[in-house]
Amino acid sequence: MLKEKLPDTTLTRPVYPVLAGAVAAADMNIGQTRTDEQYEKIFEQITIVS
């Protein structure tokens, strides 16, 4: 349905879970800076329990 309304749109699957974005946003909110490697390590440890 999205392709019908926006034919030039490309959909991709996210690399990290949604929670990873929350971690990055929280860091930005408090002025925390981390290296890409630190974020990679954090994101690898995030698991979603259902």
C-alpha distance matrix in Angstrom:
0.0 3.8 5.4 5.2 6.6 8.6 9.6 12.7 11.4 12.9 12.2 15.5 17.1 19.7 23.3 24.8 24.0 23.0 26.6 27.7 26.2 28.2 31.3 30.9 30.3 33.3 35.4 34.5 35.4 38.9 39.5 39.5 39.3 38.6 38.5 35.5 37.5 38.0 34.3 33.6 36.3 34.9 31.3 32.6 34.4 31.5 30.5 28.3 30.1 28.2
3.8 0.0 3.8 5.4 5.2 5.8 7.5 9.9 8.0 9.8 9.5 13.0 15.0 17.3 20.9 22.5 22.0 20.8 24.5 25.2 23.5 25.6 28.7 28.0 27.3 30.5 32.5 31.3 32.3 35.8 36.3 36.4 36.0 35.5 35.4 32.4 34.6 35.2 31.5 31.0 33.8 32.5 29.0 30.5 32.5 29.6 29.1 27.1 29.3 27.9
5.4 3.8 0.0 3.8 5.5 5.0 4.5 7.4 6.7 8.5 9.2 12.9 15.5 18.2 21.6 23.7 23.7 23.0 26.7 27.1 25.4 28.0 30.8 29.8 29.4 32.8 34.4 33.3 34.6 38.0 38.2 38.2 37.4 36.7 36.2 33.1 35.3 36.2 32.7 31.9 34.9 33.9 30.3 31.6 33.9 31.4 30.9 29.2 31.6 30.3
5.2 5.4 3.8 0.0 3.8 5.7 5.6 9.3 9.6 12.0 13.0 16.7 19.2 21.9 25.3 27.2 27.0 26.0 29.7 30.3 28.5 30.8 33.8 32.9 32.2 35.6 37.3 36.0 37.1 40.7 40.9 41.1 40.6 40.1 39.7 36.6 38.9 39.8 36.2 35.5 38.5 37.4 33.8 35.2 37.4 34.7 34.1 32.2 34.3 32.8
6.6 5.2 5.5 3.8 0.0 3.8 6.1 9.1 9.1 12.3 13.3 17.0 19.5 21.7 25.2 26.9 26.6 25.1 28.7 29.3 27.1 29.2 32.3 31.3 30.2 33.6 35.5 33.9 34.8 38.4 38.7 39.2 38.8 38.7 38.5 35.7 38.2 38.9 35.2 35.0 38.0 36.7 33.3 35.0 37.1 34.3 33.9 32.0 34.3 32.8
8.6 5.8 5.0 5.7 3.8 0.0 3.8 5.6 5.6 9.1 10.8 14.5 17.5 19.5 22.8 24.7 24.9 23.6 27.2 27.3 25.1 27.5 30.4 29.0 28.2 31.8 33.3 31.6 32.8 36.4 36.4 36.8 36.2 35.9 35.6 32.7 35.3 36.2 32.6 32.3 35.5 34.5 31.1 32.9 35.2 32.6 32.6 31.0 33.6 32.6
9.6 7.5 4.5 5.6 6.1 3.8 0.0 3.8 5.5 8.3 10.7 14.4 17.6 20.1 23.2 25.6 26.1 25.3 29.0 28.9 26.9 29.7 32.3 30.9 30.5 34.1 35.3 33.8 35.3 38.8 38.5 38.7 37.8 37.2 36.5 33.4 35.9 37.1 33.7 33.0 36.3 35.5 32.1 33.5 36.1 33.8 33.7 32.3 34.9 34.0
12.7 9.9 7.4 9.3 9.1 5.6 3.8 0.0 3.8 6.6 9.9 13.1 16.7 18.8 21.6 24.2 25.2 24.4 28.0 27.4 25.4 28.4 30.8 28.9 28.7 32.4 33.3 31.6 33.5 36.8 36.3 36.5 35.2 34.7 33.8 30.8 33.4 34.8 31.5 30.8 34.3 33.8 30.4 32.0 34.8 32.6 33.0 32.0 34.9 34.3
11.4 8.0 6.7 9.6 9.1 5.6 5.5 3.8 0.0 3.8 6.5 9.9 13.3 15.3 18.2 20.6 21.4 20.6 24.3 23.8 21.8 24.8 27.2 25.6 25.4 29.0 30.1 28.6 30.4 33.7 33.4 33.4 32.3 31.7 31.0 28.0 30.5 31.7 28.2 27.7 31.0 30.3 26.9 28.6 31.2 29.0 29.3 28.2 31.2 30.6
12.9 9.8 8.5 12.0 12.3 9.1 8.3 6.6 3.8 0.0 3.8 6.6 10.3 12.5 15.2 17.9 19.1 19.0 22.6 21.8 20.4 23.6 25.7 24.1 24.5 28.1 28.9 27.8 29.9 33.0 32.5 32.1 30.8 29.8 28.8 25.6 27.8 29.2 25.9 24.9 28.2 27.8 24.3 25.6 28.5 26.5 26.8 26.0 29.0 28.8
12.2 9.5 9.2 13.0 13.3 10.8 10.7 9.9 6.5 3.8 0.0 3.8 6.9 9.5 12.6 15.1 15.9 15.8 19.6 19.1 18.0 21.1 23.3 22.2 22.7 26.0 27.1 26.4 28.3 31.4 31.2 30.6 29.5 28.4 27.6 24.3 26.2 27.4 23.9 22.8 25.9 25.3 21.7 22.9 25.5 23.4 23.3 22.4 25.4 25.0
15.5 13.0 12.9 16.7 17.0 14.5 14.4 13.1 9.9 6.6 3.8 0.0 3.8 6.4 9.0 11.8 13.2 13.8 17.3 16.5 15.9 19.3 21.0 20.0 21.1 24.3 25.1 24.7 26.9 29.7 29.5 28.5 27.2 25.7 24.7 21.2 22.9 24.2 20.8 19.4 22.4 22.1 18.4 19.4 22.2 20.3 20.4 19.9 23.1 23.2
17.1 15.0 15.5 19.2 19.5 17.5 17.6 16.7 13.3 10.3 6.9 3.8 0.0 3.8 6.5 8.9 9.9 11.2 14.6 14.0 14.1 17.2 18.8 18.4 19.7 22.6 23.5 23.7 25.8 28.4 28.4 27.1 26.0 24.3 23.4 20.0 21.3 22.2 18.8 17.3 19.9 19.4 15.6 16.3 18.9 16.9 16.8 16.3 19.4 19.6
19.7 17.3 18.2 21.9 21.7 19.5 20.1 18.8 15.3 12.5 9.5 6.4 3.8 0.0 3.8 5.5 7.0 8.2 11.3 10.3 10.5 13.8 15.1 14.7 16.2 19.0 19.8 20.2 22.3 24.7 24.7 23.3 22.3 20.6 20.0 16.7 18.1 18.7 15.2 14.0 16.7 15.9 12.2 13.5 16.0 14.0 14.5 14.4 17.8 18.6
23.3 20.9 21.6 25.3 25.2 22.8 23.2 21.6 18.2 15.2 12.6 9.0 6.5 3.8 0.0 3.8 7.0 9.4 11.5 9.6 10.8 14.1 14.5 14.0 16.4 18.8 19.0 19.8 22.3 24.3 24.0 22.1 20.7 18.5 17.5 14.0 14.9 15.9 12.6 10.8 13.5 13.3 9.7 10.5 13.5 12.2 13.2 14.0 17.6 19.1
24.8 22.5 23.7 27.2 26.9 24.7 25.6 24.2 20.6 17.9 15.1 11.8 8.9 5.5 3.8 0.0 3.8 6.5 7.9 6.1 8.1 10.9 11.2 11.5 13.9 15.8 16.3 17.6 19.8 21.5 21.7 19.7 18.8 16.6 16.3 13.3 14.0 14.1 10.6 9.4 11.5 10.5 6.7 8.2 10.6 8.8 10.1 11.0 14.8 16.6
24.0 22.0 23.7 27.0 26.6 24.9 26.1 25.2 21.4 19.1 15.9 13.2 9.9 7.0 7.0 3.8 0.0 3.8 5.3 5.6 7.6 9.5 10.5 11.8 13.5 15.1 16.4 17.9 19.4 21.3 22.1 20.3 20.1 18.3 18.6 16.1 16.7 16.0 12.6 12.0 13.3 11.4 7.9 9.6 10.7 7.7 8.2 8.0 11.7 13.3
23.0 20.8 23.0 26.0 25.1 23.6 25.3 24.4 20.6 19.0 15.8 13.8 11.2 8.2 9.4 6.5 3.8 0.0 3.8 5.3 5.5 6.9 9.2 10.4 11.1 12.9 14.9 15.9 17.0 19.3 20.4 19.1 19.4 18.4 19.3 17.1 18.4 17.3 13.6 14.0 15.5 12.9 10.0 12.5 13.2 9.9 10.6 9.6 13.0 14.1
26.6 24.5 26.7 29.7 28.7 27.2 29.0 28.0 24.3 22.6 19.6 17.3 14.6 11.3 11.5 7.9 5.3 3.8 0.0 3.8 5.4 5.0 6.4 8.8 9.8 10.6 12.6 14.4 15.2 16.9 18.4 16.8 17.5 16.5 17.9 16.3 17.2 15.4 12.1 13.0 13.7 10.5 8.5 11.3 11.0 7.6 9.0 8.6 11.8 13.7
27.7 25.2 27.1 30.3 29.3 27.3 28.9 27.4 23.8 21.8 19.1 16.5 14.0 10.3 9.6 6.1 5.6 5.3 3.8 0.0 3.8 5.3 5.1 6.4 8.7 9.9 10.9 12.6 14.3 15.9 16.6 14.7 14.7 13.3 14.3 12.5 13.6 12.1 8.5 9.5 10.9 8.1 5.8 9.3 9.9 7.4 10.0 10.8 14.4 16.6
26.2 23.5 25.4 28.5 27.1 25.1 26.9 25.4 21.8 20.4 18.0 15.9 14.1 10.5 10.8 8.1 7.6 5.5 5.4 3.8 0.0 3.8 5.4 5.1 6.0 8.5 9.9 10.5 12.1 14.5 15.1 14.0 14.2 13.7 14.9 13.4 15.3 14.0 10.3 11.9 13.9 11.2 9.3 12.8 13.7 11.2 13.5 13.6 17.1 18.8
28.2 25.6 28.0 30.8 29.2 27.5 29.7 28.4 24.8 23.6 21.1 19.3 17.2 13.8 14.1 10.9 9.5 6.9 5.0 5.3 3.8 0.0 3.8 5.5 5.0 6.0 8.5 9.8 10.3 12.5 14.0 13.1 14.3 14.2 16.3 15.5 17.1 15.0 11.8 14.0 15.1 11.7 10.7 14.2 14.1 11.3 13.5 13.4 16.3 18.1
31.3 28.7 30.8 33.8 32.3 30.4 32.3 30.8 27.2 25.7 23.3 21.0 18.8 15.1 14.5 11.2 10.5 9.2 6.4 5.1 5.4 3.8 0.0 3.8 5.5 5.2 6.3 8.7 9.9 11.0 12.2 10.4 11.5 11.0 13.3 12.9 14.2 11.6 8.8 11.5 12.1 8.7 8.7 12.3 12.0 10.0 13.0 13.9 16.9 19.3
30.9 28.0 29.8 32.9 31.3 29.0 30.9 28.9 25.6 24.1 22.2 20.0 18.4 14.7 14.0 11.5 11.8 10.4 8.8 6.4 5.1 5.5 3.8 0.0 3.8 5.5 5.1 6.3 8.7 10.2 10.4 9.0 9.2 9.2 11.2 10.8 13.0 11.0 8.0 11.0 12.6 10.1 9.8 13.6 14.1 12.6 15.8 16.8 20.0 22.4
30.3 27.3 29.4 32.2 30.2 28.2 30.5 28.7 25.4 24.5 22.7 21.1 19.7 16.2 16.4 13.9 13.5 11.1 9.8 8.7 6.0 5.0 5.5 3.8 0.0 3.8 5.4 5.1 6.1 8.8 9.8 9.7 11.0 12.0 14.4 14.3 16.7 14.7 11.8 14.8 16.4 13.5 13.2 17.0 17.2 15.2 17.9 18.2 21.2 23.1
33.3 30.5 32.8 35.6 33.6 31.8 34.1 32.4 29.0 28.1 26.0 24.3 22.6 19.0 18.8 15.8 15.1 12.9 10.6 9.9 8.5 6.0 5.2 5.5 3.8 0.0 3.8 5.4 5.0 6.5 8.5 8.2 10.6 11.8 14.9 15.5 17.3 14.6 12.4 15.7 16.4 13.2 13.7 17.4 16.8 15.0 17.8 18.3 20.9 23.1
35.4 32.5 34.4 37.3 35.5 33.3 35.3 33.3 30.1 28.9 27.1 25.1 23.5 19.8 19.0 16.3 16.4 14.9 12.6 10.9 9.9 8.5 6.3 5.1 5.4 3.8 0.0 3.8 5.4 5.4 5.9 4.6 6.8 8.3 11.7 12.8 14.8 12.0 10.4 14.1 14.8 12.2 13.3 16.9 16.7 15.6 18.9 20.0 22.9 25.4
34.5 31.3 33.3 36.0 33.9 31.6 33.8 31.6 28.6 27.8 26.4 24.7 23.7 20.2 19.8 17.6 17.9 15.9 14.4 12.6 10.5 9.8 8.7 6.3 5.1 5.4 3.8 0.0 3.8 5.5 5.0 5.9 7.4 9.9 12.8 13.8 16.5 14.4 12.5 16.1 17.5 15.2 15.8 19.5 19.7 18.5 21.7 22.5 25.5 27.7
35.4 32.3 34.6 37.1 34.8 32.8 35.3 33.5 30.4 29.9 28.3 26.9 25.8 22.3 22.3 19.8 19.4 17.0 15.2 14.3 12.1 10.3 9.9 8.7 6.1 5.0 5.4 3.8 0.0 3.8 5.7 7.6 10.3 13.0 16.2 17.4 19.8 17.3 15.5 19.1 20.1 17.3 18.0 21.7 21.4 19.8 22.8 23.1 25.8 27.8
38.9 35.8 38.0 40.7 38.4 36.4 38.8 36.8 33.7 33.0 31.4 29.7 28.4 24.7 24.3 21.5 21.3 19.3 16.9 15.9 14.5 12.5 11.0 10.2 8.8 6.5 5.4 5.5 3.8 0.0 3.8 5.6 9.1 12.0 15.6 17.5 19.4 16.5 15.6 19.3 19.7 17.1 18.6 22.1 21.4 20.4 23.5 24.3 26.7 29.1
39.5 36.3 38.2 40.9 38.7 36.4 38.5 36.3 33.4 32.5 31.2 29.5 28.4 24.7 24.0 21.7 22.1 20.4 18.4 16.6 15.1 14.0 12.2 10.4 9.8 8.5 5.9 5.0 5.7 3.8 0.0 3.8 6.4 9.9 13.3 15.5 17.7 15.3 14.7 18.5 19.3 17.2 18.8 22.2 22.0 21.4 24.8 26.0 28.7 31.2
39.5 36.4 38.2 41.1 39.2 36.8 38.7 36.5 33.4 32.1 30.6 28.5 27.1 23.3 22.1 19.7 20.3 19.1 16.8 14.7 14.0 13.1 10.4 9.0 9.7 8.2 4.6 5.9 7.6 5.6 3.8 0.0 3.8 6.7 10.3 12.8 14.5 11.8 11.6 15.4 15.8 13.9 15.9 19.0 18.8 18.6 22.2 23.8 26.6 29.4
39.3 36.0 37.4 40.6 38.8 36.2 37.8 35.2 32.3 30.8 29.5 27.2 26.0 22.3 20.7 18.8 20.1 19.4 17.5 14.7 14.2 14.3 11.5 9.2 11.0 10.6 6.8 7.4 10.3 9.1 6.4 3.8 0.0 3.8 7.0 9.7 11.7 9.6 9.8 13.4 14.3 13.2 15.1 18.0 18.5 18.7 22.4 24.4 27.4 30.3
38.6 35.5 36.7 40.1 38.7 35.9 37.2 34.7 31.7 29.8 28.4 25.7 24.3 20.6 18.5 16.6 18.3 18.4 16.5 13.3 13.7 14.2 11.0 9.2 12.0 11.8 8.3 9.9 13.0 12.0 9.9 6.7 3.8 0.0 3.8 6.6 8.0 5.9 6.7 10.0 10.8 10.4 12.3 14.9 15.6 16.4 20.2 22.5 25.6 28.7
38.5 35.4 36.2 39.7 38.5 35.6 36.5 33.8 31.0 28.8 27.6 24.7 23.4 20.0 17.5 16.3 18.6 19.3 17.9 14.3 14.9 16.3 13.3 11.2 14.4 14.9 11.7 12.8 16.2 15.6 13.3 10.3 7.0 3.8 0.0 3.8 5.2 5.1 6.5 8.6 10.0 10.9 12.4 14.3 15.8 17.1 20.7 23.3 26.6 29.7
35.5 32.4 33.1 36.6 35.7 32.7 33.4 30.8 28.0 25.6 24.3 21.2 20.0 16.7 14.0 13.3 16.1 17.1 16.3 12.5 13.4 15.5 12.9 10.8 14.3 15.5 12.8 13.8 17.4 17.5 15.5 12.8 9.7 6.6 3.8 0.0 3.8 5.5 5.2 6.1 8.7 9.9 10.4 12.1 14.4 15.5 18.9 21.5 24.9 27.8
37.5 34.6 35.3 38.9 38.2 35.3 35.9 33.4 30.5 27.8 26.2 22.9 21.3 18.1 14.9 14.0 16.7 18.4 17.2 13.6 15.3 17.1 14.2 13.0 16.7 17.3 14.8 16.5 19.8 19.4 17.7 14.5 11.7 8.0 5.2 3.8 0.0 3.8 5.4 5.0 6.3 8.7 9.8 10.5 12.7 14.6 18.0 21.0 24.2 27.4
38.0 35.2 36.2 39.8 38.9 36.2 37.1 34.8 31.7 29.2 27.4 24.2 22.2 18.7 15.9 14.1 16.0 17.3 15.4 12.1 14.0 15.0 11.6 11.0 14.7 14.6 12.0 14.4 17.3 16.5 15.3 11.8 9.6 5.9 5.1 5.5 3.8 0.0 3.8 5.4 5.2 6.3 8.7 10.0 11.0 12.8 16.5 19.4 22.5 25.8
34.3 31.5 32.7 36.2 35.2 32.6 33.7 31.5 28.2 25.9 23.9 20.8 18.8 15.2 12.6 10.6 12.6 13.6 12.1 8.5 10.3 11.8 8.8 8.0 11.8 12.4 10.4 12.5 15.5 15.6 14.7 11.6 9.8 6.7 6.5 5.2 5.4 3.8 0.0 3.8 5.4 5.0 6.0 8.4 9.9 10.7 14.3 16.9 20.2 23.3
33.6 31.0 31.9 35.5 35.0 32.3 33.0 30.8 27.7 24.9 22.8 19.4 17.3 14.0 10.8 9.4 12.0 14.0 13.0 9.5 11.9 14.0 11.5 11.0 14.8 15.7 14.1 16.1 19.1 19.3 18.5 15.4 13.4 10.0 8.6 6.1 5.0 5.4 3.8 0.0 3.8 5.5 5.2 6.1 8.7 10.1 13.3 16.2 19.6 22.6
36.3 33.8 34.9 38.5 38.0 35.5 36.3 34.3 31.0 28.2 25.9 22.4 19.9 16.7 13.5 11.5 13.3 15.5 13.7 10.9 13.9 15.1 12.1 12.6 16.4 16.4 14.8 17.5 20.1 19.7 19.3 15.8 14.3 10.8 10.0 8.7 6.3 5.2 5.4 3.8 0.0 3.8 5.5 5.2 6.5 9.1 12.3 15.7 18.5 21.9
34.9 32.5 33.9 37.4 36.7 34.5 35.5 33.8 30.3 27.8 25.3 22.1 19.4 15.9 13.3 10.5 11.4 12.9 10.5 8.1 11.2 11.7 8.7 10.1 13.5 13.2 12.2 15.2 17.3 17.1 17.2 13.9 13.2 10.4 10.9 9.9 8.7 6.3 5.0 5.5 3.8 0.0 3.8 5.5 5.3 6.6 10.3 13.3 16.2 19.6
31.3 29.0 30.3 33.8 33.3 31.1 32.1 30.4 26.9 24.3 21.7 18.4 15.6 12.2 9.7 6.7 7.9 10.0 8.5 5.8 9.3 10.7 8.7 9.8 13.2 13.7 13.3 15.8 18.0 18.6 18.8 15.9 15.1 12.3 12.4 10.4 9.8 8.7 6.0 5.2 5.5 3.8 0.0 3.8 5.3 5.2 8.5 11.2 14.6 17.6
32.6 30.5 31.6 35.2 35.0 32.9 33.5 32.0 28.6 25.6 22.9 19.4 16.3 13.5 10.5 8.2 9.6 12.5 11.3 9.3 12.8 14.2 12.3 13.6 17.0 17.4 16.9 19.5 21.7 22.1 22.2 19.0 18.0 14.9 14.3 12.1 10.5 10.0 8.4 6.1 5.2 5.5 3.8 0.0 3.8 5.6 8.0 11.3 14.3 17.5
34.4 32.5 33.9 37.4 37.1 35.2 36.1 34.8 31.2 28.5 25.5 22.2 18.9 16.0 13.5 10.6 10.7 13.2 11.0 9.9 13.7 14.1 12.0 14.1 17.2 16.8 16.7 19.7 21.4 21.4 22.0 18.8 18.5 15.6 15.8 14.4 12.7 11.0 9.9 8.7 6.5 5.3 5.3 3.8 0.0 3.8 6.3 9.9 12.3 15.9
31.5 29.6 31.4 34.7 34.3 32.6 33.8 32.6 29.0 26.5 23.4 20.3 16.9 14.0 12.2 8.8 7.7 9.9 7.6 7.4 11.2 11.3 10.0 12.6 15.2 15.0 15.6 18.5 19.8 20.4 21.4 18.6 18.7 16.4 17.1 15.5 14.6 12.8 10.7 10.1 9.1 6.6 5.2 5.6 3.8 0.0 3.8 6.7 9.7 13.0
30.5 29.1 30.9 34.1 33.9 32.6 33.7 33.0 29.3 26.8 23.3 20.4 16.8 14.5 13.2 10.1 8.2 10.6 9.0 10.0 13.5 13.5 13.0 15.8 17.9 17.8 18.9 21.7 22.8 23.5 24.8 22.2 22.4 20.2 20.7 18.9 18.0 16.5 14.3 13.3 12.3 10.3 8.5 8.0 6.3 3.8 0.0 3.7 6.3 9.7
28.3 27.1 29.2 32.2 32.0 31.0 32.3 32.0 28.2 26.0 22.4 19.9 16.3 14.4 14.0 11.0 8.0 9.6 8.6 10.8 13.6 13.4 13.9 16.8 18.2 18.3 20.0 22.5 23.1 24.3 26.0 23.8 24.4 22.5 23.3 21.5 21.0 19.4 16.9 16.2 15.7 13.3 11.2 11.3 9.9 6.7 3.7 0.0 3.8 6.4
30.1 29.3 31.6 34.3 34.3 33.6 34.9 34.9 31.2 29.0 25.4 23.1 19.4 17.8 17.6 14.8 11.7 13.0 11.8 14.4 17.1 16.3 16.9 20.0 21.2 20.9 22.9 25.5 25.8 26.7 28.7 26.6 27.4 25.6 26.6 24.9 24.2 22.5 20.2 19.6 18.5 16.2 14.6 14.3 12.3 9.7 6.3 3.8 0.0 3.8
28.2 27.9 30.3 32.8 32.8 32.6 34.0 34.3 30.6 28.8 25.0 23.2 19.6 18.6 19.1 16.6 13.3 14.1 13.7 16.6 18.8 18.1 19.3 22.4 23.1 23.1 25.4 27.7 27.8 29.1 31.2 29.4 30.3 28.7 29.7 27.8 27.4 25.8 23.3 22.6 21.9 19.6 17.6 17.5 15.9 13.0 9.7 6.4 3.8 0.0
